[in-house]
Amino acid sequence: MSSERPFQTGLPCLAILSALACTTAEAATTAQFDVTATVAPGCLVDGLGVSGNAGRIGTLDFGTVSTFSTQRRTATTTTGQAIRLRCTPGVNLIMTIDGGSHAVSGQRNLQRTGTGTTPRMPYALCRDAACTLPIVAGTGYGTSVTSTNSQDVRLPIYAALTPSGTMPPGTYTDTLTVTLTW
């Protein structure tokens, strides 16, 4: 008898489980939801820190100039640009450059290191190699981003310097801040 008892109590449990399974399947319903994403145009500066500081773009190096030289010298950052800038083709990239550390009345100047305020050598920043399109301090200039250059955008920064021919020997420097917006 003991062997019949577990068998008899098992049958009603199977019937109850079977009814629950049928009821759950009949009560099922479906619903939908949307999944979306928007890709915004923009730029990526490789190596950008959490502060938003991208580090150094490069150096405008006029080379070694004789004390007596009055020969015009030029330089550019486009060939030695240290940061990598990638942008969506067609993005509106704006470059603004300040007056530098030694500007006087809007004129950018190189200043001899270790001398306080003088002597200074004026120089110009430009958007073209011939230096006919000046970069005015604090003014934003658009930089073209196409499918051709979108993975390696170069900032068009050129400079010209014409020494006075009377500058004391030494190293002359300036530091500029570039702000990029898009």
VMD Tcl script that builds the backbone (N, CA, C; Angstrom):
set m [mol new atoms 546]
animate dup $m
set s [atomselect $m all]
$s set {name element resname resid chain x y z} {
  {N N MET 1 A 0.787 -1.179 0.000}
  {CA C MET 1 A 0.000 0.000 0.000}
  {C C MET 1 A 0.839 1.257 0.000}
  {N N SER 2 A 1.881 1.209 0.657}
  {CA C SER 2 A 2.710 2.400 0.704}
  {C C SER 2 A 3.228 2.755 -0.678}
  {N N SER 3 A 3.384 1.817 -1.561}
  {CA C SER 3 A 3.858 2.131 -2.898}
  {C C SER 3 A 2.776 2.759 -3.749}
  {N N GLU 4 A 1.473 2.516 -3.456}
  {CA C GLU 4 A 0.380 3.111 -4.217}
  {C C GLU 4 A 0.129 4.550 -3.779}
  {N N ARG 5 A 0.366 4.886 -2.645}
  {CA C ARG 5 A 0.029 6.192 -2.119}
  {C C ARG 5 A 0.794 7.337 -2.821}
  {N N PRO 6 A 2.084 7.274 -2.959}
  {CA C PRO 6 A 2.757 8.372 -3.674}
  {C C PRO 6 A 2.255 8.489 -5.101}
  {N N PHE 7 A 1.906 7.418 -5.723}
  {CA C PHE 7 A 1.408 7.460 -7.087}
  {C C PHE 7 A 0.071 8.162 -7.157}
  {N N GLN 8 A -0.812 7.919 -6.235}
  {CA C GLN 8 A -2.132 8.521 -6.237}
  {C C GLN 8 A -2.047 10.019 -5.917}
  {N N THR 9 A -1.196 10.465 -5.007}
  {CA C THR 9 A -1.087 11.892 -4.702}
  {C C THR 9 A -0.380 12.632 -5.827}
  {N N GLY 10 A 0.400 11.987 -6.616}
  {CA C GLY 10 A 1.102 12.636 -7.734}
  {C C GLY 10 A 0.175 12.997 -8.872}
  {N N LEU 11 A -0.908 12.256 -9.113}
  {CA C LEU 11 A -1.811 12.546 -10.214}
  {C C LEU 11 A -2.532 13.882 -10.064}
  {N N PRO 12 A -3.077 14.232 -8.941}
  {CA C PRO 12 A -3.742 15.528 -8.823}
  {C C PRO 12 A -2.764 16.682 -9.018}
  {N N CYS 13 A -1.494 16.555 -8.590}
  {CA C CYS 13 A -0.496 17.621 -8.768}
  {C C CYS 13 A -0.207 17.826 -10.247}
  {N N LEU 14 A -0.113 16.761 -11.006}
  {CA C LEU 14 A 0.143 16.880 -12.431}
  {C C LEU 14 A -1.010 17.589 -13.122}
  {N N ALA 15 A -2.203 17.290 -12.727}
  {CA C ALA 15 A -3.374 17.927 -13.321}
  {C C ALA 15 A -3.393 19.407 -13.010}
  {N N ILE 16 A -3.016 19.816 -11.798}
  {CA C ILE 16 A -2.989 21.235 -11.428}
  {C C ILE 16 A -1.910 21.967 -12.208}
  {N N LEU 17 A -0.706 21.417 -12.311}
  {CA C LEU 17 A 0.391 22.037 -13.061}
  {C C LEU 17 A 0.035 22.176 -14.531}
  {N N SER 18 A -0.623 21.186 -15.092}
  {CA C SER 18 A -1.025 21.238 -16.484}
  {C C SER 18 A -2.031 22.364 -16.713}
  {N N ALA 19 A -2.959 22.558 -15.802}
  {CA C ALA 19 A -3.955 23.626 -15.938}
  {C C ALA 19 A -3.298 24.999 -15.834}
  {N N LEU 20 A -2.344 25.165 -14.935}
  {CA C LEU 20 A -1.641 26.440 -14.795}
  {C C LEU 20 A -0.852 26.780 -16.059}
  {N N ALA 21 A -0.215 25.789 -16.628}
  {CA C ALA 21 A 0.552 26.010 -17.840}
  {C C ALA 21 A -0.352 26.462 -18.970}
  {N N CYS 22 A -1.514 25.886 -19.095}
  {CA C CYS 22 A -2.458 26.271 -20.143}
  {C C CYS 22 A -2.994 27.666 -19.904}
  {N N THR 23 A -3.277 28.012 -18.663}
  {CA C THR 23 A -3.811 29.325 -18.343}
  {C C THR 23 A -2.781 30.412 -18.643}
  {N N THR 24 A -1.516 30.213 -18.305}
  {CA C THR 24 A -0.452 31.191 -18.543}
  {C C THR 24 A -0.271 31.431 -20.033}
  {N N ALA 25 A -0.286 30.425 -20.829}
  {CA C ALA 25 A -0.106 30.574 -22.262}
  {C C ALA 25 A -1.254 31.336 -22.891}
  {N N GLU 26 A -2.470 31.144 -22.410}
  {CA C GLU 26 A -3.625 31.827 -22.964}
  {C C GLU 26 A -3.662 33.296 -22.567}
  {N N ALA 27 A -3.033 33.659 -21.436}
  {CA C ALA 27 A -3.059 35.036 -20.952}
  {C C ALA 27 A -1.876 35.857 -21.472}
  {N N ALA 28 A -1.004 35.303 -22.266}
  {CA C ALA 28 A 0.186 36.012 -22.754}
  {C C ALA 28 A -0.182 37.148 -23.692}
  {N N THR 29 A 0.621 38.207 -23.646}
  {CA C THR 29 A 0.417 39.345 -24.532}
  {C C THR 29 A 1.773 39.850 -24.997}
  {N N THR 30 A 1.793 40.664 -26.026}
  {CA C THR 30 A 3.056 41.217 -26.515}
  {C C THR 30 A 2.984 42.734 -26.502}
  {N N ALA 31 A 4.142 43.359 -26.454}
  {CA C ALA 31 A 4.246 44.819 -26.508}
  {C C ALA 31 A 5.527 45.165 -27.239}
  {N N GLN 32 A 5.626 46.367 -27.691}
  {CA C GLN 32 A 6.821 46.809 -28.417}
  {C C GLN 32 A 7.393 48.050 -27.751}
  {N N PHE 33 A 8.673 48.317 -27.998}
  {CA C PHE 33 A 9.293 49.568 -27.593}
  {C C PHE 33 A 10.338 49.939 -28.626}
  {N N ASP 34 A 10.590 51.220 -28.754}
  {CA C ASP 34 A 11.535 51.717 -29.752}
  {C C ASP 34 A 12.929 51.827 -29.154}
  {N N VAL 35 A 13.923 51.662 -29.992}
  {CA C VAL 35 A 15.323 51.857 -29.628}
  {C C VAL 35 A 15.889 52.826 -30.655}
  {N N THR 36 A 16.466 53.947 -30.197}
  {CA C THR 36 A 17.007 54.933 -31.132}
  {C C THR 36 A 18.380 55.399 -30.692}
  {N N ALA 37 A 19.097 56.000 -31.605}
  {CA C ALA 37 A 20.385 56.636 -31.334}
  {C C ALA 37 A 20.546 57.763 -32.335}
  {N N THR 38 A 21.097 58.862 -31.891}
  {CA C THR 38 A 21.377 59.983 -32.772}
  {C C THR 38 A 22.880 60.191 -32.795}
  {N N VAL 39 A 23.450 60.228 -33.980}
  {CA C VAL 39 A 24.877 60.475 -34.131}
  {C C VAL 39 A 25.052 61.932 -34.508}
  {N N ALA 40 A 25.681 62.698 -33.632}
  {CA C ALA 40 A 25.868 64.133 -33.858}
  {C C ALA 40 A 27.218 64.388 -34.522}
  {N N PRO 41 A 27.275 65.368 -35.409}
  {CA C PRO 41 A 28.570 65.709 -35.995}
  {C C PRO 41 A 29.465 66.299 -34.919}
  {N N GLY 42 A 30.748 66.085 -35.038}
  {CA C GLY 42 A 31.663 66.615 -34.033}
  {C C GLY 42 A 33.097 66.304 -34.363}
  {N N CYS 43 A 33.948 66.531 -33.384}
  {CA C CYS 43 A 35.380 66.296 -33.542}
  {C C CYS 43 A 35.914 65.506 -32.362}
  {N N LEU 44 A 37.010 64.851 -32.588}
  {CA C LEU 44 A 37.714 64.105 -31.560}
  {C C LEU 44 A 39.160 64.564 -31.582}
  {N N VAL 45 A 39.642 64.988 -30.430}
  {CA C VAL 45 A 41.043 65.359 -30.296}
  {C C VAL 45 A 41.704 64.227 -29.533}
  {N N ASP 46 A 42.563 63.459 -30.210}
  {CA C ASP 46 A 43.225 62.344 -29.541}
  {C C ASP 46 A 44.102 62.868 -28.418}
  {N N GLY 47 A 44.015 62.238 -27.263}
  {CA C GLY 47 A 44.819 62.619 -26.112}
  {C C GLY 47 A 44.209 63.721 -25.282}
  {N N LEU 48 A 42.955 64.088 -25.544}
  {CA C LEU 48 A 42.295 65.151 -24.801}
  {C C LEU 48 A 42.113 64.722 -23.353}
  {N N GLY 49 A 42.606 65.527 -22.430}
  {CA C GLY 49 A 42.482 65.227 -21.011}
  {C C GLY 49 A 41.111 65.590 -20.482}
  {N N VAL 50 A 40.848 65.233 -19.230}
  {CA C VAL 50 A 39.546 65.502 -18.621}
  {C C VAL 50 A 39.287 66.989 -18.477}
  {N N SER 51 A 40.332 67.798 -18.427}
  {CA C SER 51 A 40.150 69.242 -18.284}
  {C C SER 51 A 39.798 69.907 -19.600}
  {N N GLY 52 A 39.867 69.166 -20.699}
  {CA C GLY 52 A 39.617 69.746 -22.012}
  {C C GLY 52 A 40.890 70.289 -22.648}
  {N N ASN 53 A 42.019 70.152 -21.979}
  {CA C ASN 53 A 43.292 70.632 -22.490}
  {C C ASN 53 A 43.893 69.582 -23.418}
  {N N ALA 54 A 44.162 69.979 -24.650}
  {CA C ALA 54 A 44.683 69.036 -25.645}
  {C C ALA 54 A 46.204 69.019 -25.697}
  {N N GLY 55 A 46.853 69.824 -24.877}
  {CA C GLY 55 A 48.310 69.835 -24.897}
  {C C GLY 55 A 48.839 70.798 -25.939}
  {N N ARG 56 A 49.963 70.459 -26.535}
  {CA C ARG 56 A 50.621 71.339 -27.488}
  {C C ARG 56 A 50.248 70.959 -28.922}
  {N N ILE 57 A 49.921 71.964 -29.717}
  {CA C ILE 57 A 49.608 71.735 -31.124}
  {C C ILE 57 A 50.902 71.518 -31.902}
  {N N GLY 58 A 51.893 72.277 -31.577}
  {CA C GLY 58 A 53.168 72.205 -32.272}
  {C C GLY 58 A 53.985 73.429 -31.932}
  {N N THR 59 A 54.945 73.730 -32.781}
  {CA C THR 59 A 55.816 74.884 -32.555}
  {C C THR 59 A 55.964 75.663 -33.850}
  {N N LEU 60 A 55.858 76.978 -33.740}
  {CA C LEU 60 A 56.214 77.861 -34.855}
  {C C LEU 60 A 57.671 78.232 -34.629}
  {N N ASP 61 A 58.552 77.712 -35.447}
  {CA C ASP 61 A 59.988 77.930 -35.252}
  {C C ASP 61 A 60.544 78.731 -36.422}
  {N N PHE 62 A 60.957 79.970 -36.134}
  {CA C PHE 62 A 61.538 80.828 -37.171}
  {C C PHE 62 A 63.016 80.524 -37.397}
  {N N GLY 63 A 63.580 79.638 -36.623}
  {CA C GLY 63 A 64.979 79.271 -36.773}
  {C C GLY 63 A 65.899 80.280 -36.101}
  {N N THR 64 A 67.167 80.227 -36.459}
  {CA C THR 64 A 68.167 81.133 -35.906}
  {C C THR 64 A 68.268 82.359 -36.796}
  {N N VAL 65 A 68.189 83.523 -36.163}
  {CA C VAL 65 A 68.207 84.796 -36.879}
  {C C VAL 65 A 69.408 85.603 -36.404}
  {N N SER 66 A 70.148 86.200 -37.320}
  {CA C SER 66 A 71.281 87.061 -36.967}
  {C C SER 66 A 70.771 88.350 -36.315}
  {N N THR 67 A 71.545 88.900 -35.405}
  {CA C THR 67 A 71.210 90.174 -34.762}
  {C C THR 67 A 70.946 91.258 -35.797}
  {N N PHE 68 A 71.673 91.228 -36.913}
  {CA C PHE 68 A 71.595 92.279 -37.923}
  {C C PHE 68 A 70.609 91.972 -39.057}
  {N N SER 69 A 69.949 90.815 -38.990}
  {CA C SER 69 A 69.040 90.401 -40.061}
  {C C SER 69 A 67.764 91.244 -40.088}
  {N N THR 70 A 67.336 91.548 -41.301}
  {CA C THR 70 A 66.037 92.179 -41.531}
  {C C THR 70 A 65.234 91.356 -42.548}
  {N N GLN 71 A 65.717 90.144 -42.795}
  {CA C GLN 71 A 65.069 89.257 -43.763}
  {C C GLN 71 A 63.810 88.633 -43.159}
  {N N ARG 72 A 62.734 88.693 -43.905}
  {CA C ARG 72 A 61.448 88.122 -43.468}
  {C C ARG 72 A 61.580 86.608 -43.331}
  {N N ARG 73 A 61.051 86.071 -42.232}
  {CA C ARG 73 A 61.090 84.634 -41.955}
  {C C ARG 73 A 59.649 84.131 -41.809}
  {N N THR 74 A 59.411 82.888 -42.196}
  {CA C THR 74 A 58.074 82.297 -42.056}
  {C C THR 74 A 58.169 80.952 -41.331}
  {N N ALA 75 A 57.032 80.532 -40.782}
  {CA C ALA 75 A 56.952 79.242 -40.088}
  {C C ALA 75 A 55.507 78.748 -40.170}
  {N N THR 76 A 55.318 77.451 -39.937}
  {CA C THR 76 A 53.971 76.865 -39.928}
  {C C THR 76 A 53.913 75.703 -38.947}
  {N N THR 77 A 52.707 75.433 -38.432}
  {CA C THR 77 A 52.501 74.270 -37.564}
  {C C THR 77 A 51.901 73.099 -38.334}
  {N N THR 78 A 51.513 73.303 -39.589}
  {CA C THR 78 A 50.767 72.260 -40.304}
  {C C THR 78 A 51.582 70.994 -40.540}
  {N N THR 79 A 52.873 71.095 -40.761}
  {CA C THR 79 A 53.663 69.889 -41.015}
  {C C THR 79 A 54.064 69.173 -39.734}
  {N N GLY 80 A 54.218 69.896 -38.637}
  {CA C GLY 80 A 54.635 69.275 -37.386}
  {C C GLY 80 A 53.556 69.291 -36.319}
  {N N GLN 81 A 52.297 69.326 -36.720}
  {CA C GLN 81 A 51.203 69.392 -35.744}
  {C C GLN 81 A 51.255 68.176 -34.831}
  {N N ALA 82 A 51.319 68.423 -33.522}
  {CA C ALA 82 A 51.506 67.350 -32.552}
  {C C ALA 82 A 50.206 66.659 -32.147}
  {N N ILE 83 A 49.054 67.326 -32.249}
  {CA C ILE 83 A 47.801 66.685 -31.880}
  {C C ILE 83 A 47.142 66.080 -33.106}
  {N N ARG 84 A 46.315 65.066 -32.884}
  {CA C ARG 84 A 45.558 64.485 -33.983}
  {C C ARG 84 A 44.111 64.896 -33.803}
  {N N LEU 85 A 43.577 65.520 -34.817}
  {CA C LEU 85 A 42.209 66.040 -34.781}
  {C C LEU 85 A 41.408 65.341 -35.867}
  {N N ARG 86 A 40.317 64.663 -35.461}
  {CA C ARG 86 A 39.430 63.977 -36.409}
  {C C ARG 86 A 38.034 64.563 -36.262}
  {N N CYS 87 A 37.401 64.865 -37.395}
  {CA C CYS 87 A 36.075 65.496 -37.371}
  {C C CYS 87 A 35.152 64.857 -38.404}
  {N N THR 88 A 33.868 64.990 -38.158}
  {CA C THR 88 A 32.855 64.552 -39.109}
  {C C THR 88 A 32.948 65.453 -40.340}
  {N N PRO 89 A 32.972 64.887 -41.548}
  {CA C PRO 89 A 33.012 65.738 -42.738}
  {C C PRO 89 A 31.853 66.737 -42.727}
  {N N GLY 90 A 32.175 67.983 -43.039}
  {CA C GLY 90 A 31.169 69.035 -43.088}
  {C C GLY 90 A 30.918 69.724 -41.760}
  {N N VAL 91 A 31.549 69.261 -40.667}
  {CA C VAL 91 A 31.338 69.897 -39.365}
  {C C VAL 91 A 31.854 71.339 -39.412}
  {N N ASN 92 A 31.222 72.210 -38.658}
  {CA C ASN 92 A 31.600 73.622 -38.608}
  {C C ASN 92 A 32.671 73.805 -37.519}
  {N N LEU 93 A 33.941 73.591 -37.861}
  {CA C LEU 93 A 35.065 73.695 -36.933}
  {C C LEU 93 A 35.582 75.130 -36.930}
  {N N ILE 94 A 35.597 75.758 -35.759}
  {CA C ILE 94 A 36.050 77.142 -35.619}
  {C C ILE 94 A 37.307 77.173 -34.761}
  {N N MET 95 A 38.346 77.840 -35.255}
  {CA C MET 95 A 39.606 77.999 -34.541}
  {C C MET 95 A 39.747 79.460 -34.116}
  {N N THR 96 A 40.013 79.691 -32.824}
  {CA C THR 96 A 40.249 81.033 -32.294}
  {C C THR 96 A 41.592 81.002 -31.567}
  {N N ILE 97 A 42.442 81.996 -31.828}
  {CA C ILE 97 A 43.757 82.065 -31.177}
  {C C ILE 97 A 43.857 83.389 -30.438}
  {N N ASP 98 A 44.336 83.320 -29.208}
  {CA C ASP 98 A 44.459 84.544 -28.405}
  {C C ASP 98 A 45.669 85.370 -28.866}
  {N N GLY 99 A 45.950 86.463 -28.154}
  {CA C GLY 99 A 47.059 87.347 -28.511}
  {C C GLY 99 A 48.422 86.871 -28.056}
  {N N GLY 100 A 48.445 85.831 -27.243}
  {CA C GLY 100 A 49.711 85.322 -26.738}
  {C C GLY 100 A 50.082 85.956 -25.404}
  {N N SER 101 A 51.202 85.546 -24.877}
  {CA C SER 101 A 51.647 86.005 -23.556}
  {C C SER 101 A 52.223 87.413 -23.561}
  {N N HIS 102 A 52.637 87.918 -24.727}
  {CA C HIS 102 A 53.351 89.195 -24.774}
  {C C HIS 102 A 52.725 90.197 -25.739}
  {N N ALA 103 A 51.419 90.073 -25.963}
  {CA C ALA 103 A 50.741 90.993 -26.896}
  {C C ALA 103 A 50.657 92.394 -26.299}
  {N N VAL 104 A 50.810 93.382 -27.180}
  {CA C VAL 104 A 50.657 94.783 -26.804}
  {C C VAL 104 A 49.760 95.431 -27.849}
  {N N SER 105 A 48.617 95.951 -27.414}
  {CA C SER 105 A 47.650 96.608 -28.308}
  {C C SER 105 A 47.295 95.736 -29.505}
  {N N GLY 106 A 47.071 94.440 -29.258}
  {CA C GLY 106 A 46.665 93.520 -30.319}
  {C C GLY 106 A 47.808 92.966 -31.151}
  {N N GLN 107 A 49.031 93.451 -30.938}
  {CA C GLN 107 A 50.201 92.961 -31.690}
  {C C GLN 107 A 50.854 91.817 -30.923}
  {N N ARG 108 A 50.965 90.648 -31.568}
  {CA C ARG 108 A 51.661 89.517 -30.951}
  {C C ARG 108 A 53.162 89.784 -30.996}
  {N N ASN 109 A 53.841 89.392 -29.926}
  {CA C ASN 109 A 55.287 89.621 -29.828}
  {C C ASN 109 A 56.001 88.410 -29.254}
  {N N LEU 110 A 57.216 88.182 -29.773}
  {CA C LEU 110 A 58.145 87.266 -29.130}
  {C C LEU 110 A 58.907 88.115 -28.116}
  {N N GLN 111 A 59.173 87.561 -26.954}
  {CA C GLN 111 A 59.907 88.306 -25.936}
  {C C GLN 111 A 61.150 87.515 -25.550}
  {N N ARG 112 A 62.254 88.233 -25.378}
  {CA C ARG 112 A 63.502 87.581 -24.973}
  {C C ARG 112 A 63.318 87.004 -23.576}
  {N N THR 113 A 63.656 85.713 -23.410}
  {CA C THR 113 A 63.453 85.041 -22.132}
  {C C THR 113 A 64.315 85.658 -21.039}
  {N N GLY 114 A 63.728 85.738 -19.847}
  {CA C GLY 114 A 64.438 86.231 -18.677}
  {C C GLY 114 A 64.589 87.738 -18.599}
  {N N THR 115 A 63.841 88.512 -19.386}
  {CA C THR 115 A 64.027 89.972 -19.385}
  {C C THR 115 A 62.823 90.754 -18.887}
  {N N GLY 116 A 61.775 90.110 -18.451}
  {CA C GLY 116 A 60.616 90.847 -17.948}
  {C C GLY 116 A 59.700 91.331 -19.049}
  {N N THR 117 A 59.958 92.499 -19.606}
  {CA C THR 117 A 59.048 93.045 -20.622}
  {C C THR 117 A 59.714 93.360 -21.952}
  {N N THR 118 A 60.993 93.574 -22.004}
  {CA C THR 118 A 61.646 93.909 -23.277}
  {C C THR 118 A 62.943 93.142 -23.402}
  {N N PRO 119 A 63.538 93.003 -24.509}
  {CA C PRO 119 A 63.052 93.433 -25.818}
  {C C PRO 119 A 62.031 92.447 -26.397}
  {N N ARG 120 A 61.248 92.965 -27.311}
  {CA C ARG 120 A 60.216 92.178 -27.990}
  {C C ARG 120 A 60.372 92.292 -29.497}
  {N N MET 121 A 59.959 91.212 -30.181}
  {CA C MET 121 A 59.972 91.172 -31.647}
  {C C MET 121 A 58.557 90.892 -32.136}
  {N N PRO 122 A 57.933 91.818 -32.883}
  {CA C PRO 122 A 56.575 91.579 -33.381}
  {C C PRO 122 A 56.549 90.501 -34.474}
  {N N TYR 123 A 55.478 89.730 -34.469}
  {CA C TYR 123 A 55.275 88.729 -35.521}
  {C C TYR 123 A 53.786 88.654 -35.831}
  {N N ALA 124 A 53.454 88.038 -36.952}
  {CA C ALA 124 A 52.057 87.928 -37.389}
  {C C ALA 124 A 51.676 86.469 -37.554}
  {N N LEU 125 A 50.431 86.156 -37.209}
  {CA C LEU 125 A 49.861 84.840 -37.495}
  {C C LEU 125 A 48.936 84.985 -38.690}
  {N N CYS 126 A 48.916 83.948 -39.539}
  {CA C CYS 126 A 48.123 84.012 -40.766}
  {C C CYS 126 A 47.472 82.668 -41.053}
  {N N ARG 127 A 46.463 82.711 -41.926}
  {CA C ARG 127 A 45.756 81.499 -42.353}
  {C C ARG 127 A 46.298 80.957 -43.665}
  {N N ASP 128 A 47.276 81.629 -44.267}
  {CA C ASP 128 A 47.841 81.171 -45.541}
  {C C ASP 128 A 49.358 81.305 -45.509}
  {N N ALA 129 A 50.038 80.521 -46.334}
  {CA C ALA 129 A 51.500 80.495 -46.353}
  {C C ALA 129 A 52.111 81.835 -46.754}
  {N N ALA 130 A 51.433 82.601 -47.613}
  {CA C ALA 130 A 51.960 83.914 -48.034}
  {C C ALA 130 A 51.738 84.976 -46.958}
  {N N CYS 131 A 50.982 84.635 -45.945}
  {CA C CYS 131 A 50.668 85.515 -44.813}
  {C C CYS 131 A 49.922 86.774 -45.260}
  {N N THR 132 A 48.949 86.556 -46.154}
  {CA C THR 132 A 48.100 87.665 -46.595}
  {C C THR 132 A 46.748 87.666 -45.879}
  {N N LEU 133 A 46.415 86.564 -45.192}
  {CA C LEU 133 A 45.158 86.441 -44.456}
  {C C LEU 133 A 45.473 86.365 -42.958}
  {N N PRO 134 A 45.481 87.499 -42.270}
  {CA C PRO 134 A 45.890 87.504 -40.857}
  {C C PRO 134 A 44.905 86.773 -39.948}
  {N N ILE 135 A 45.445 86.241 -38.851}
  {CA C ILE 135 A 44.629 85.672 -37.781}
  {C C ILE 135 A 44.618 86.713 -36.667}
  {N N VAL 136 A 43.481 87.390 -36.537}
  {CA C VAL 136 A 43.324 88.436 -35.529}
  {C C VAL 136 A 43.050 87.779 -34.178}
  {N N ALA 137 A 43.708 88.255 -33.139}
  {CA C ALA 137 A 43.543 87.696 -31.795}
  {C C ALA 137 A 42.077 87.724 -31.371}
  {N N GLY 138 A 41.585 86.566 -30.906}
  {CA C GLY 138 A 40.225 86.463 -30.401}
  {C C GLY 138 A 39.139 86.308 -31.450}
  {N N THR 139 A 39.502 86.271 -32.722}
  {CA C THR 139 A 38.535 86.129 -33.809}
  {C C THR 139 A 38.492 84.671 -34.259}
  {N N GLY 140 A 37.295 84.113 -34.427}
  {CA C GLY 140 A 37.143 82.731 -34.860}
  {C C GLY 140 A 37.203 82.604 -36.373}
  {N N TYR 141 A 37.889 81.564 -36.827}
  {CA C TYR 141 A 38.022 81.288 -38.268}
  {C C TYR 141 A 37.626 79.842 -38.532}
  {N N GLY 142 A 36.835 79.641 -39.574}
  {CA C GLY 142 A 36.396 78.299 -39.940}
  {C C GLY 142 A 37.511 77.514 -40.598}
  {N N THR 143 A 37.544 76.224 -40.293}
  {CA C THR 143 A 38.499 75.308 -40.904}
  {C C THR 143 A 37.701 74.265 -41.669}
  {N N SER 144 A 38.013 74.081 -42.928}
  {CA C SER 144 A 37.263 73.173 -43.784}
  {C C SER 144 A 37.531 71.711 -43.413}
  {N N VAL 145 A 36.447 70.959 -43.216}
  {CA C VAL 145 A 36.546 69.528 -42.936}
  {C C VAL 145 A 35.784 68.802 -44.031}
  {N N THR 146 A 36.517 67.996 -44.806}
  {CA C THR 146 A 35.927 67.245 -45.916}
  {C C THR 146 A 36.161 65.751 -45.684}
  {N N SER 147 A 35.623 64.936 -46.557}
  {CA C SER 147 A 35.863 63.494 -46.433}
  {C C SER 147 A 37.334 63.168 -46.669}
  {N N THR 148 A 38.055 64.029 -47.353}
  {CA C THR 148 A 39.472 63.803 -47.637}
  {C C THR 148 A 40.347 64.021 -46.403}
  {N N ASN 149 A 40.060 65.049 -45.593}
  {CA C ASN 149 A 40.923 65.356 -44.453}
  {C C ASN 149 A 40.290 65.071 -43.096}
  {N N SER 150 A 39.105 64.470 -43.061}
  {CA C SER 150 A 38.365 64.313 -41.804}
  {C C SER 150 A 39.086 63.469 -40.759}
  {N N GLN 151 A 39.962 62.567 -41.161}
  {CA C GLN 151 A 40.675 61.722 -40.196}
  {C C GLN 151 A 41.985 62.330 -39.711}
  {N N ASP 152 A 42.394 63.453 -40.312}
  {CA C ASP 152 A 43.634 64.121 -39.906}
  {C C ASP 152 A 43.529 65.600 -40.264}
  {N N VAL 153 A 42.723 66.338 -39.505}
  {CA C VAL 153 A 42.493 67.749 -39.779}
  {C C VAL 153 A 43.714 68.547 -39.329}
  {N N ARG 154 A 44.245 69.345 -40.228}
  {CA C ARG 154 A 45.391 70.208 -39.918}
  {C C ARG 154 A 44.899 71.630 -39.723}
  {N N LEU 155 A 45.366 72.274 -38.675}
  {CA C LEU 155 A 44.976 73.654 -38.412}
  {C C LEU 155 A 45.866 74.577 -39.241}
  {N N PRO 156 A 45.273 75.449 -40.031}
  {CA C PRO 156 A 46.069 76.322 -40.909}
  {C C PRO 156 A 46.660 77.498 -40.124}
  {N N ILE 157 A 47.816 77.269 -39.516}
  {CA C ILE 157 A 48.485 78.326 -38.753}
  {C C ILE 157 A 49.865 78.565 -39.362}
  {N N TYR 158 A 50.034 79.767 -39.878}
  {CA C TYR 158 A 51.299 80.191 -40.465}
  {C C TYR 158 A 51.737 81.456 -39.724}
  {N N ALA 159 A 53.007 81.770 -39.806}
  {CA C ALA 159 A 53.489 82.973 -39.126}
  {C C ALA 159 A 54.585 83.632 -39.945}
  {N N ALA 160 A 54.716 84.948 -39.754}
  {CA C ALA 160 A 55.770 85.717 -40.422}
  {C C ALA 160 A 56.421 86.636 -39.397}
  {N N LEU 161 A 57.722 86.802 -39.552}
  {CA C LEU 161 A 58.514 87.626 -38.651}
  {C C LEU 161 A 59.538 88.384 -39.486}
  {N N THR 162 A 59.625 89.677 -39.288}
  {CA C THR 162 A 60.656 90.479 -39.941}
  {C C THR 162 A 61.468 91.167 -38.842}
  {N N PRO 163 A 62.668 90.641 -38.552}
  {CA C PRO 163 A 63.491 91.217 -37.488}
  {C C PRO 163 A 63.889 92.662 -37.820}
  {N N SER 164 A 64.144 93.429 -36.773}
  {CA C SER 164 A 64.488 94.848 -36.949}
  {C C SER 164 A 65.950 95.070 -37.337}
  {N N GLY 165 A 66.798 94.073 -37.139}
  {CA C GLY 165 A 68.223 94.232 -37.434}
  {C C GLY 165 A 68.991 94.816 -36.257}
  {N N THR 166 A 68.314 94.997 -35.137}
  {CA C THR 166 A 68.970 95.571 -33.948}
  {C C THR 166 A 68.643 94.781 -32.681}
  {N N MET 167 A 68.160 93.579 -32.813}
  {CA C MET 167 A 67.730 92.808 -31.642}
  {C C MET 167 A 68.936 92.221 -30.899}
  {N N PRO 168 A 68.944 92.356 -29.554}
  {CA C PRO 168 A 70.007 91.735 -28.771}
  {C C PRO 168 A 69.924 90.214 -28.875}
  {N N PRO 169 A 71.058 89.531 -28.808}
  {CA C PRO 169 A 71.050 88.068 -28.881}
  {C C PRO 169 A 70.260 87.464 -27.718}
  {N N GLY 170 A 69.677 86.314 -27.946}
  {CA C GLY 170 A 68.930 85.588 -26.922}
  {C C GLY 170 A 67.840 84.758 -27.560}
  {N N THR 171 A 67.102 84.052 -26.739}
  {CA C THR 171 A 65.983 83.247 -27.214}
  {C C THR 171 A 64.703 84.028 -26.969}
  {N N TYR 172 A 63.914 84.184 -28.010}
  {CA C TYR 172 A 62.660 84.928 -27.952}
  {C C TYR 172 A 61.506 83.938 -28.081}
  {N N THR 173 A 60.523 84.037 -27.200}
  {CA C THR 173 A 59.411 83.081 -27.208}
  {C C THR 173 A 58.068 83.765 -26.963}
  {N N ASP 174 A 57.021 83.047 -27.238}
  {CA C ASP 174 A 55.660 83.446 -26.925}
  {C C ASP 174 A 54.849 82.158 -26.793}
  {N N THR 175 A 53.752 82.209 -26.076}
  {CA C THR 175 A 52.848 81.067 -25.946}
  {C C THR 175 A 51.451 81.528 -26.302}
  {N N LEU 176 A 50.836 80.810 -27.231}
  {CA C LEU 176 A 49.489 81.132 -27.700}
  {C C LEU 176 A 48.520 80.045 -27.258}
  {N N THR 177 A 47.256 80.433 -27.060}
  {CA C THR 177 A 46.215 79.470 -26.736}
  {C C THR 177 A 45.232 79.397 -27.899}
  {N N VAL 178 A 45.014 78.183 -28.380}
  {CA C VAL 178 A 44.073 77.929 -29.471}
  {C C VAL 178 A 42.812 77.310 -28.866}
  {N N THR 179 A 41.664 77.846 -29.241}
  {CA C THR 179 A 40.384 77.288 -28.803}
  {C C THR 179 A 39.654 76.776 -30.040}
  {N N LEU 180 A 39.250 75.506 -29.977}
  {CA C LEU 180 A 38.499 74.891 -31.082}
  {C C LEU 180 A 37.070 74.668 -30.626}
  {N N THR 181 A 36.126 75.080 -31.442}
  {CA C THR 181 A 34.710 74.839 -31.153}
  {C C THR 181 A 34.055 74.238 -32.395}
  {N N TRP 182 A 33.015 73.457 -32.156}
  {CA C TRP 182 A 32.252 72.868 -33.253}
  {C C TRP 182 A 30.833 72.664 -32.821}
}
mol reanalyze $m
mol bondsrecalc $m
mol representation Tube
mol addrep $m
